[in-house]
Amino acid sequence: MDFFIQLLVNGISIGFLYGLSAMGFVMIYKASSVLNFAHGELLAIGAFLFLALVTWAELPVAAAFILTLAGTFVFGFIVERLFLRPLIGEPLIEIIMLTVGLAAMFKGALLLIWGGNLYTYPDLLPEFLAWNWGVVQVPPVYVSAIFMGIVFLLLFGLFFKYSSQGIYMRSVADNQPAALSLGVHVRRVFALSWAIAALVAGISGIILGLINGINVHELSSIGLKVFPVVILGGLDSISGAIIGGIIIGLLETMTGGYLSPSLRDVIPYIALVAILLVRPYGLFGLVEIERV
């Protein structure tokens, strides 16, 4: 029973981390209906930027964290301005293929600078953040993942429901020509969505680096693991990203604990195929009905 509880806690903790990673993906899709295949590389950029500030620049952890958030936010703006904005109004497939090219370009740049080695962060999180219930132990980094997942879920929920920019994002994603006719600044909406997505991806990259260290190839592959999460939760649902992440995290830990560790990385994609066959719009995604 203790083993099951430990797996359950680990699965929920990892699930919140996956959900946090998926939030940035959902942000871009919710605003522009674009599938961002460069999401894993955005995670890696945030993780390596934080590593450079902590180790090379030797900045305090708090200052490095804030500068990383600011840097990834600005980087998202730059990416949208230079690469995405010229394709506004073009078919979605062209924009999606552009993100595939951006993924290769960003990964190549990271490999050129950092190589394919594994890097580790120094011990940054205080031990008092750990949760201990008898034999069940939750490391500080998992506690941080849960805390940040809940915080960003609340922030994004309030942002989309009550803020003017959040409402603009929803309107642009629903009907871009109609939003334009109503005076919505579509370019600003796209830029903000990419900036926020890059910021959230940077936070996820930092937490992932604290857990297993950072490696360009490993962090890039996390971008692919986001797909089962967002498909399960619903491509346009912020809360669905968290719930989908928890389900995928539980599937991984239970599979690795009771069946085989080699199946751990396969089970999310098995779940992806099953979801697409049974409920393509996910648990909380909106079913679109088109009338002709």
C-alpha contacts under 8 A as a table, 3 or more apart, distances in Angstrom:
res1	aa1	res2	aa2	distance
1	M	4	F	5.09
1	M	5	I	6.27
2	D	5	I	5.11
2	D	6	Q	6.14
2	D	135	V	6.86
2	D	136	V	7.00
3	F	6	Q	5.13
3	F	7	L	6.22
4	F	7	L	5.09
4	F	8	L	6.04
5	I	8	L	4.88
5	I	9	V	6.14
5	I	136	V	7.00
6	Q	9	V	5.22
6	Q	10	N	6.09
6	Q	136	V	5.34
6	Q	137	Q	7.17
7	L	10	N	5.05
7	L	11	G	5.91
7	L	250	L	7.73
7	L	253	T	5.92
7	L	254	M	6.40
7	L	257	G	7.18
8	L	11	G	5.11
8	L	12	I	6.23
8	L	250	L	6.54
8	L	253	T	7.60
8	L	254	M	7.65
9	V	12	I	5.21
9	V	13	S	6.13
9	V	136	V	8.00
9	V	138	V	7.29
10	N	13	S	5.07
10	N	14	I	6.07
10	N	138	V	7.23
10	N	142	Y	7.84
10	N	250	L	7.79
10	N	253	T	7.05
11	G	14	I	5.21
11	G	15	G	5.80
11	G	246	I	6.78
11	G	249	G	4.59
11	G	250	L	4.14
11	G	251	L	7.49
11	G	252	E	7.15
11	G	253	T	5.41
11	G	254	M	7.62
12	I	15	G	4.83
12	I	16	F	6.21
12	I	246	I	5.23
12	I	247	I	7.86
12	I	249	G	6.21
12	I	250	L	6.22
13	S	16	F	5.33
13	S	17	L	6.61
13	S	142	Y	5.26
13	S	143	V	7.01
13	S	145	A	6.61
13	S	146	I	5.90
13	S	246	I	7.65
13	S	249	G	7.70
14	I	17	L	5.02
14	I	18	Y	6.29
14	I	142	Y	6.93
14	I	145	A	7.64
14	I	245	G	7.83
14	I	246	I	7.16
14	I	249	G	5.39
15	G	18	Y	5.00
15	G	19	G	6.02
15	G	242	I	7.25
15	G	243	I	7.87
15	G	244	G	7.72
15	G	245	G	4.32
15	G	246	I	3.61
15	G	247	I	6.67
15	G	248	I	6.37
15	G	249	G	4.16
15	G	250	L	6.87
16	F	19	G	4.89
16	F	20	L	6.02
16	F	145	A	6.04
16	F	146	I	5.36
16	F	149	G	5.64
16	F	242	I	6.00
16	F	245	G	5.98
16	F	246	I	5.80
16	F	249	G	7.96
17	L	20	L	5.05
17	L	21	S	6.22
17	L	142	Y	7.90
17	L	145	A	5.29
17	L	146	I	7.01
17	L	149	G	6.88
17	L	204	S	6.82
17	L	207	I	7.78
17	L	208	L	7.90
17	L	245	G	7.32
18	Y	21	S	5.01
18	Y	22	A	6.11
18	Y	226	V	6.89
18	Y	229	V	7.27
18	Y	242	I	7.44
18	Y	245	G	4.86
18	Y	246	I	7.43
18	Y	249	G	7.34
19	G	22	A	4.94
19	G	23	M	6.24
19	G	149	G	6.97
19	G	229	V	7.09
19	G	241	A	4.96
19	G	242	I	4.04
19	G	243	I	7.07
19	G	244	G	6.77
19	G	245	G	4.31
19	G	246	I	6.98
20	L	23	M	5.26
20	L	24	G	7.55
20	L	145	A	7.80
20	L	148	M	7.57
20	L	149	G	5.29
20	L	152	F	7.63
20	L	200	V	7.23
20	L	201	A	7.96
20	L	204	S	6.43
20	L	241	A	7.53
20	L	242	I	6.70
20	L	245	G	8.00
21	S	24	G	6.25
21	S	25	F	7.41
21	S	43	L	8.00
21	S	200	V	6.91
21	S	201	A	5.78
21	S	204	S	5.39
21	S	226	V	7.04
22	A	25	F	5.09
22	A	26	V	6.22
22	A	226	V	5.53
22	A	229	V	6.84
22	A	230	V	6.33
22	A	241	A	5.80
22	A	242	I	7.74
22	A	245	G	7.70
23	M	26	V	5.03
23	M	27	M	6.07
23	M	197	A	7.30
23	M	200	V	7.13
23	M	238	I	6.16
23	M	241	A	6.12
23	M	242	I	7.79
24	G	27	M	4.97
24	G	28	I	6.61
24	G	39	H	7.85
24	G	196	I	6.90
24	G	197	A	3.81
24	G	198	A	6.72
24	G	199	L	7.86
24	G	200	V	5.57
24	G	201	A	5.98
25	F	28	I	5.58
25	F	29	Y	6.44
25	F	35	L	7.46
25	F	36	N	6.51
25	F	39	H	6.68
25	F	197	A	6.51
25	F	226	V	7.82
25	F	230	V	7.93
26	V	29	Y	5.02
26	V	30	K	5.70
26	V	230	V	7.17
26	V	235	L	5.96
26	V	236	D	5.82
26	V	237	S	6.91
26	V	238	I	6.58
26	V	241	A	7.49
27	M	30	K	5.19
27	M	31	A	6.27
27	M	193	S	5.90
27	M	194	W	7.67
27	M	196	I	7.48
27	M	197	A	5.98
27	M	236	D	7.87
27	M	238	I	7.81
28	I	31	A	5.29
28	I	32	S	5.91
28	I	33	S	6.97
28	I	34	V	6.39
28	I	35	L	7.50
28	I	36	N	7.27
28	I	190	F	7.69
28	I	193	S	5.45
28	I	194	W	6.09
28	I	197	A	6.60
29	Y	32	S	5.26
29	Y	33	S	4.15
29	Y	34	V	4.87
29	Y	35	L	6.03
29	Y	36	N	7.72
29	Y	173	A	7.61
29	Y	235	L	6.89
29	Y	236	D	6.54
30	K	33	S	5.87
30	K	169	M	7.00
30	K	170	R	6.50
30	K	173	A	5.73
30	K	235	L	7.48
30	K	236	D	5.08
30	K	237	S	7.87
31	A	169	M	4.63
31	A	170	R	5.99
31	A	171	S	7.98
31	A	172	V	6.08
31	A	173	A	4.68
31	A	189	V	7.08
31	A	190	F	6.59
31	A	193	S	6.43
32	S	169	M	7.80
32	S	172	V	6.71
32	S	173	A	4.98
32	S	190	F	6.68
33	S	92	L	7.94
33	S	173	A	5.91
34	V	92	L	6.71
34	V	95	I	7.11
34	V	96	I	6.28
35	L	96	I	5.96
36	N	39	H	5.81
36	N	96	I	6.55
36	N	99	T	5.70
36	N	100	V	7.75
37	F	40	G	7.44
37	F	96	I	7.24
37	F	99	T	5.33
37	F	100	V	5.32
37	F	103	A	6.45
37	F	223	G	7.19
37	F	224	L	7.83
38	A	41	E	5.34
38	A	42	L	6.48
38	A	99	T	5.49
38	A	100	V	6.22
38	A	102	L	6.09
38	A	103	A	4.17
38	A	104	A	7.92
38	A	223	G	7.26
39	H	42	L	5.10
39	H	43	L	6.54
39	H	103	A	7.62
39	H	201	A	7.22
39	H	220	S	7.79
39	H	223	G	5.25
40	G	43	L	5.12
40	G	44	A	6.44
40	G	103	A	7.78
40	G	201	A	7.94
40	G	219	L	5.89
40	G	220	S	4.16
40	G	221	S	6.34
40	G	222	I	5.60
40	G	223	G	3.64
40	G	224	L	7.14
41	E	44	A	4.92
41	E	45	I	6.15
41	E	103	A	5.99
41	E	106	F	6.23
41	E	107	K	6.13
41	E	216	V	7.92
41	E	219	L	7.01
41	E	220	S	5.20
41	E	223	G	7.32
42	L	45	I	5.08
42	L	46	G	6.36
42	L	198	A	5.99
42	L	201	A	5.80
42	L	202	G	6.55
43	L	46	G	5.37
43	L	47	A	6.26
43	L	198	A	7.68
43	L	201	A	4.65
43	L	202	G	5.06
43	L	203	I	7.64
43	L	204	S	6.31
43	L	205	G	4.40
43	L	206	I	7.86
43	L	219	L	6.52
43	L	220	S	7.43
43	L	223	G	7.92
44	A	47	A	5.05
44	A	48	F	6.07
44	A	202	G	7.39
44	A	205	G	5.82
44	A	214	I	7.66
44	A	215	N	7.80
44	A	216	V	6.22
44	A	219	L	5.51
44	A	220	S	6.64
45	I	48	F	5.32
45	I	49	L	5.97
45	I	72	T	7.84
45	I	110	L	7.56
45	I	202	G	6.85
45	I	205	G	7.76
46	G	49	L	5.15
46	G	50	F	6.22
46	G	68	T	6.49
46	G	69	L	7.88
46	G	72	T	6.27
46	G	199	L	7.83
46	G	201	A	6.91
46	G	202	G	3.80
46	G	203	I	6.86
46	G	205	G	5.79
46	G	206	I	6.65
47	A	50	F	5.32
47	A	51	L	6.27
47	A	202	G	6.13
47	A	203	I	7.68
47	A	205	G	4.62
47	A	206	I	4.62
47	A	209	G	6.45
47	A	214	I	7.02
48	F	51	L	4.85
48	F	52	A	6.09
48	F	214	I	7.55
49	L	52	A	5.15
49	L	53	L	6.30
49	L	68	T	6.30
50	F	53	L	5.16
50	F	54	V	6.14
50	F	64	A	6.11
50	F	65	F	6.54
50	F	68	T	5.68
50	F	206	I	6.98
51	L	54	V	5.21
51	L	55	T	5.88
51	L	56	W	7.65
51	L	121	Y	6.73
52	A	55	T	5.38
52	A	56	W	5.01
52	A	57	A	6.42
53	L	56	W	5.79
53	L	57	A	4.77
53	L	58	E	6.14
53	L	59	L	5.88
53	L	64	A	5.53
54	V	57	A	5.98
54	V	58	E	4.80
54	V	59	L	5.24
54	V	60	P	6.81
54	V	61	V	6.48
54	V	64	A	6.14
55	T	58	E	5.01
55	T	59	L	7.63
59	L	63	A	6.38
59	L	64	A	5.82
60	P	63	A	5.35
60	P	64	A	6.09
61	V	64	A	5.09
61	V	65	F	6.03
61	V	124	L	7.22
62	A	65	F	5.12
62	A	66	I	6.26
63	A	66	I	5.23
63	A	67	L	6.09
64	A	67	L	5.13
64	A	68	T	6.00
65	F	68	T	5.09
65	F	69	L	6.31
66	I	69	L	5.16
66	I	70	A	6.24
67	L	70	A	5.00
67	L	71	G	5.86
68	T	71	G	4.95
68	T	72	T	6.02
68	T	202	G	7.27
69	L	72	T	5.34
69	L	73	F	6.07
69	L	199	L	5.51
69	L	202	G	6.78
69	L	203	I	7.27
70	A	73	F	5.11
70	A	74	V	6.22
70	A	199	L	7.52
71	G	74	V	5.22
71	G	75	F	6.01
72	T	75	F	4.82
72	T	76	G	6.13
72	T	195	A	7.19
72	T	198	A	5.44
72	T	199	L	5.02
72	T	202	G	6.30
73	F	76	G	5.26
73	F	77	F	6.63
73	F	195	A	4.53
73	F	196	I	6.11
73	F	197	A	7.95
73	F	198	A	5.81
73	F	199	L	4.90
74	V	77	F	5.08
74	V	78	I	6.31
74	V	195	A	6.36
75	F	78	I	5.01
75	F	79	V	6.16
75	F	195	A	6.90
75	F	198	A	7.19
76	G	79	V	5.19
76	G	80	E	6.26
76	G	191	A	7.31
76	G	194	W	4.97
76	G	195	A	3.91
76	G	196	I	7.27
76	G	197	A	7.28
76	G	198	A	5.23
76	G	199	L	7.58
77	F	80	E	5.27
77	F	81	R	6.09
77	F	191	A	5.32
77	F	192	L	6.91
77	F	194	W	6.32
77	F	195	A	5.05
78	I	81	R	5.05
78	I	82	L	6.00
79	V	82	L	5.42
79	V	83	F	5.69
79	V	84	L	6.89
79	V	194	W	7.75
80	E	83	F	5.58
80	E	84	L	4.66
80	E	85	R	5.78
80	E	190	F	7.18
80	E	191	A	5.52
80	E	194	W	6.41
81	R	84	L	6.19
81	R	85	R	5.30
81	R	86	P	7.83
81	R	191	A	6.95
82	L	85	R	6.61
82	L	86	P	7.43
83	F	86	P	6.45
83	F	87	L	7.62
83	F	98	L	7.94
84	L	87	L	5.52
84	L	88	I	6.90
84	L	95	I	7.07
85	R	88	I	5.40
85	R	187	R	6.96
87	L	90	E	5.34
87	L	94	E	7.86
87	L	95	I	6.68
90	E	94	E	6.94
90	E	95	I	7.51
91	P	94	E	5.71
91	P	95	I	7.09
92	L	95	I	5.18
92	L	96	I	6.17
93	I	96	I	5.06
93	I	97	M	6.10
94	E	97	M	5.18
94	E	98	L	6.19
95	I	98	L	4.92
95	I	99	T	6.48
96	I	99	T	5.18
96	I	100	V	6.58
97	M	100	V	4.97
97	M	101	G	6.43
98	L	101	G	5.02
98	L	102	L	6.16
99	T	102	L	4.83
99	T	103	A	6.07
100	V	103	A	5.13
100	V	104	A	6.56
101	G	104	A	5.23
101	G	105	M	6.19
102	L	105	M	4.94
102	L	106	F	5.95
103	A	106	F	5.32
103	A	107	K	6.04
104	A	107	K	5.20
104	A	108	G	6.03
105	M	108	G	5.17
105	M	109	A	6.25
106	F	109	A	5.10
106	F	110	L	6.23
107	K	110	L	5.13
107	K	111	L	6.14
107	K	216	V	7.02
107	K	220	S	7.59
108	G	111	L	5.12
108	G	112	L	6.10
109	A	112	L	5.03
109	A	113	I	6.34
110	L	113	I	5.21
110	L	114	W	5.74
110	L	115	G	6.99
110	L	216	V	6.87
111	L	114	W	5.23
111	L	115	G	4.22
111	L	116	G	5.97
111	L	216	V	6.79
112	L	115	G	5.74
114	W	117	N	7.29
115	G	216	V	7.76
116	G	215	N	6.29
116	G	216	V	6.06
116	G	217	H	7.01
117	N	215	N	6.14
117	N	216	V	7.89
118	L	213	G	6.43
118	L	214	I	5.68
118	L	215	N	4.85
119	Y	213	G	5.50
119	Y	214	I	5.22
119	Y	215	N	6.51
120	T	209	G	6.90
120	T	210	L	7.32
120	T	212	N	7.64
120	T	213	G	4.39
120	T	214	I	6.27
121	Y	124	L	7.57
121	Y	209	G	6.93
121	Y	210	L	6.18
121	Y	213	G	6.61
125	L	129	L	7.53
125	L	140	P	6.42
125	L	141	V	7.08
126	P	129	L	6.09
126	P	140	P	7.16
127	E	130	A	5.68
127	E	139	P	7.98
127	E	140	P	6.32
128	F	131	W	7.96
128	F	140	P	7.56
129	L	139	P	7.57
129	L	140	P	4.83
129	L	143	V	6.71
129	L	144	S	7.83
130	A	137	Q	7.36
130	A	138	V	5.61
130	A	139	P	4.88
130	A	140	P	4.37
130	A	143	V	6.64
131	W	137	Q	5.88
131	W	138	V	4.99
131	W	139	P	6.81
131	W	140	P	7.47
131	W	143	V	7.46
132	N	135	V	7.27
132	N	136	V	5.82
132	N	137	Q	4.60
132	N	138	V	6.32
133	W	136	V	5.08
133	W	137	Q	6.44
134	G	137	Q	7.63
138	V	142	Y	6.37
138	V	143	V	6.72
139	P	142	Y	5.56
139	P	143	V	6.56
140	P	143	V	5.03
140	P	144	S	6.15
141	V	144	S	5.00
141	V	145	A	6.26
141	V	207	I	6.73
141	V	210	L	6.70
141	V	211	I	6.61
142	Y	145	A	4.95
142	Y	146	I	6.33
143	V	146	I	5.20
143	V	147	F	6.16
144	S	147	F	5.03
144	S	148	M	6.00
144	S	207	I	7.92
145	A	148	M	5.27
145	A	149	G	5.96
145	A	207	I	6.89
146	I	149	G	5.11
146	I	150	I	6.25
147	F	150	I	5.34
147	F	151	V	6.19
148	M	151	V	4.99
148	M	152	F	5.99
149	G	152	F	5.38
149	G	153	L	6.00
149	G	242	I	7.30
150	I	153	L	5.08
150	I	154	L	6.29
151	V	154	L	5.32
151	V	155	L	6.17
152	F	155	L	4.85
152	F	156	F	5.85
153	L	156	F	5.38
153	L	157	G	5.98
153	L	238	I	6.79
153	L	239	S	6.46
153	L	242	I	7.65
154	L	157	G	5.10
154	L	158	L	6.16
155	L	158	L	5.29
155	L	159	F	5.95
156	F	159	F	4.76
156	F	160	F	6.06
156	F	238	I	7.20
157	G	160	F	5.50
157	G	161	K	6.15
157	G	238	I	7.12
157	G	239	S	7.80
158	L	161	K	5.16
158	L	162	Y	5.68
158	L	163	S	7.26
159	F	162	Y	5.70
159	F	163	S	5.12
159	F	165	Q	7.75
159	F	166	G	5.40
160	F	163	S	6.15
160	F	165	Q	7.56
160	F	166	G	3.94
160	F	167	I	5.72
160	F	169	M	7.72
160	F	170	R	7.38
161	K	166	G	6.64
161	K	167	I	6.63
162	Y	166	G	7.11
162	Y	167	I	7.23
163	S	166	G	5.21
163	S	167	I	6.36
164	S	167	I	5.16
164	S	168	Y	6.14
165	Q	168	Y	4.90
165	Q	169	M	6.16
165	Q	189	V	7.09
166	G	169	M	5.06
166	G	170	R	6.41
167	I	170	R	5.14
167	I	171	S	6.21
168	Y	171	S	5.07
168	Y	172	V	6.09
168	Y	179	A	7.70
168	Y	184	V	6.51
168	Y	189	V	6.95
169	M	172	V	5.19
169	M	173	A	6.18
169	M	189	V	5.89
169	M	190	F	7.91
169	M	193	S	7.84
170	R	173	A	5.22
170	R	174	D	6.14
171	S	174	D	5.08
171	S	175	N	6.09
171	S	176	Q	7.12
171	S	179	A	5.91
172	V	175	N	5.36
172	V	176	Q	4.50
172	V	177	P	7.94
172	V	178	A	7.87
172	V	179	A	5.48
172	V	180	L	7.93
172	V	184	V	7.84
172	V	186	V	6.74
172	V	189	V	7.83
173	A	176	Q	6.31
175	N	178	A	5.43
175	N	179	A	6.17
176	Q	179	A	5.05
176	Q	180	L	6.18
176	Q	186	V	7.62
177	P	180	L	5.06
177	P	181	S	6.24
178	A	181	S	5.06
178	A	182	L	6.35
179	A	182	L	5.14
179	A	183	G	6.54
179	A	184	V	5.36
179	A	186	V	7.57
180	L	183	G	5.23
180	L	184	V	5.24
180	L	185	H	6.96
180	L	186	V	6.72
181	S	184	V	7.44
185	H	188	R	5.48
185	H	189	V	6.42
186	V	189	V	5.02
186	V	190	F	6.25
187	R	190	F	5.17
187	R	191	A	6.18
188	R	191	A	5.08
188	R	192	L	6.10
189	V	192	L	5.22
189	V	193	S	6.15
190	F	193	S	5.18
190	F	194	W	6.31
191	A	194	W	5.33
191	A	195	A	6.16
192	L	195	A	5.02
192	L	196	I	6.09
193	S	196	I	5.29
193	S	197	A	6.01
194	W	197	A	4.98
194	W	198	A	6.04
195	A	198	A	5.22
195	A	199	L	6.25
196	I	199	L	5.03
196	I	200	V	6.23
197	A	200	V	5.25
197	A	201	A	6.05
198	A	201	A	4.99
198	A	202	G	6.06
199	L	202	G	5.08
199	L	203	I	6.49
200	V	203	I	5.16
200	V	204	S	6.30
201	A	204	S	5.04
201	A	205	G	6.09
202	G	205	G	5.03
202	G	206	I	6.30
203	I	206	I	5.18
203	I	207	I	6.42
204	S	207	I	5.22
204	S	208	L	6.10
205	G	208	L	5.07
205	G	209	G	6.05
205	G	219	L	7.29
206	I	209	G	5.03
206	I	210	L	6.29
207	I	210	L	5.03
207	I	211	I	6.45
208	L	211	I	5.16
208	L	212	N	6.30
208	L	213	G	7.04
208	L	214	I	7.31
208	L	219	L	7.98
209	G	212	N	5.53
209	G	213	G	4.22
209	G	214	I	4.72
210	L	213	G	5.81
214	I	218	E	7.31
214	I	219	L	6.87
215	N	218	E	5.31
215	N	219	L	6.11
216	V	219	L	5.47
216	V	220	S	6.09
217	H	220	S	5.19
217	H	221	S	6.27
218	E	221	S	5.23
218	E	222	I	6.63
219	L	222	I	5.17
219	L	223	G	7.18
220	S	223	G	5.54
220	S	224	L	7.56
221	S	224	L	5.36
221	S	225	K	6.74
222	I	225	K	4.94
222	I	226	V	6.44
223	G	226	V	5.28
223	G	227	F	7.46
224	L	227	F	5.70
225	K	228	P	6.06
225	K	229	V	7.05
225	K	268	P	7.11
225	K	269	Y	7.88
226	V	229	V	5.13
226	V	230	V	6.23
227	F	230	V	5.34
227	F	231	I	5.94
227	F	272	L	7.66
228	P	231	I	5.19
228	P	232	L	5.92
228	P	244	G	7.86
228	P	248	I	7.59
228	P	268	P	5.94
228	P	269	Y	6.30
228	P	271	A	6.88
228	P	272	L	4.81
229	V	232	L	5.30
229	V	233	G	6.19
229	V	241	A	6.23
229	V	244	G	4.79
229	V	245	G	5.16
229	V	248	I	6.50
230	V	233	G	5.08
230	V	234	G	5.41
230	V	235	L	5.17
230	V	240	G	7.22
230	V	241	A	5.42
230	V	244	G	6.50
230	V	245	G	7.85
230	V	282	G	7.82
231	I	234	G	5.09
231	I	235	L	5.71
231	I	244	G	7.90
231	I	272	L	6.98
231	I	275	I	7.29
231	I	276	L	7.68
231	I	280	P	7.30
231	I	281	Y	6.91
231	I	282	G	5.41
232	L	240	G	7.55
232	L	241	A	7.91
232	L	244	G	5.32
232	L	272	L	7.14
232	L	275	I	6.31
232	L	281	Y	7.82
232	L	282	G	4.56
232	L	283	L	5.98
233	G	237	S	6.68
233	G	239	S	7.62
233	G	240	G	3.83
233	G	241	A	5.12
233	G	242	I	7.53
233	G	243	I	6.27
233	G	244	G	4.50
233	G	245	G	7.85
233	G	282	G	5.12
233	G	283	L	5.11
233	G	284	F	5.62
233	G	285	G	6.79
234	G	237	S	5.32
234	G	240	G	5.76
234	G	241	A	7.05
234	G	281	Y	5.69
234	G	282	G	4.27
234	G	283	L	5.91
234	G	284	F	5.07
234	G	285	G	3.88
234	G	286	L	7.48
235	L	241	A	7.91
235	L	281	Y	7.32
235	L	282	G	7.38
235	L	285	G	6.07
236	D	285	G	5.88
236	D	286	L	7.40
237	S	240	G	4.88
237	S	241	A	6.31
237	S	284	F	6.21
237	S	285	G	6.00
238	I	241	A	5.24
238	I	242	I	7.03
239	S	242	I	5.37
239	S	243	I	6.43
240	G	243	I	5.04
240	G	244	G	5.70
240	G	283	L	7.02
240	G	284	F	5.69
240	G	285	G	7.70
241	A	244	G	5.11
241	A	245	G	5.94
242	I	245	G	5.02
242	I	246	I	6.24
243	I	246	I	5.11
243	I	247	I	6.28
244	G	247	I	5.16
244	G	248	I	6.18
245	G	248	I	5.17
245	G	249	G	5.94
246	I	249	G	4.99
246	I	250	L	6.08
247	I	250	L	5.17
247	I	251	L	6.17
248	I	251	L	5.03
248	I	252	E	6.17
248	I	268	P	6.05
249	G	252	E	5.17
249	G	253	T	6.29
250	L	253	T	5.28
250	L	254	M	5.91
251	L	254	M	5.35
251	L	255	T	5.89
251	L	264	R	7.99
251	L	267	I	6.91
251	L	268	P	7.41
252	E	255	T	5.24
252	E	256	G	6.04
252	E	264	R	4.95
252	E	265	D	6.99
252	E	267	I	6.48
252	E	268	P	7.18
253	T	256	G	5.10
253	T	257	G	5.88
253	T	264	R	7.05
254	M	257	G	5.05
254	M	258	Y	5.84
254	M	259	L	7.62
255	T	258	Y	5.49
255	T	259	L	5.10
255	T	260	S	6.22
255	T	261	P	7.02
255	T	263	L	6.66
255	T	264	R	5.76
255	T	267	I	7.56
256	G	259	L	5.78
256	G	260	S	4.93
256	G	261	P	4.07
256	G	262	S	7.21
256	G	263	L	6.59
256	G	264	R	5.05
257	G	260	S	6.76
257	G	261	P	6.94
259	L	263	L	7.58
260	S	263	L	5.48
260	S	264	R	6.96
261	P	264	R	5.16
262	S	265	D	6.88
262	S	266	V	7.72
263	L	266	V	5.09
263	L	267	I	6.13
264	R	267	I	5.79
264	R	268	P	7.95
265	D	268	P	6.64
266	V	269	Y	5.71
266	V	270	I	6.52
267	I	270	I	4.97
267	I	271	A	6.15
268	P	271	A	5.04
268	P	272	L	6.15
269	Y	272	L	4.65
269	Y	273	V	6.29
270	I	273	V	5.32
270	I	274	A	6.34
271	A	274	A	5.04
271	A	275	I	6.03
272	L	275	I	5.16
272	L	276	L	6.24
273	V	276	L	5.25
273	V	277	L	6.30
274	A	277	L	5.20
274	A	278	V	6.15
275	I	278	V	5.20
275	I	279	R	5.31
275	I	280	P	6.05
275	I	282	G	6.90
276	L	279	R	5.62
276	L	280	P	4.26
276	L	281	Y	7.73
276	L	282	G	7.95
277	L	280	P	6.45
279	R	282	G	5.55
279	R	283	L	7.41
281	Y	284	F	7.41
281	Y	285	G	4.96
281	Y	286	L	6.48
281	Y	287	V	6.19
282	G	285	G	5.19
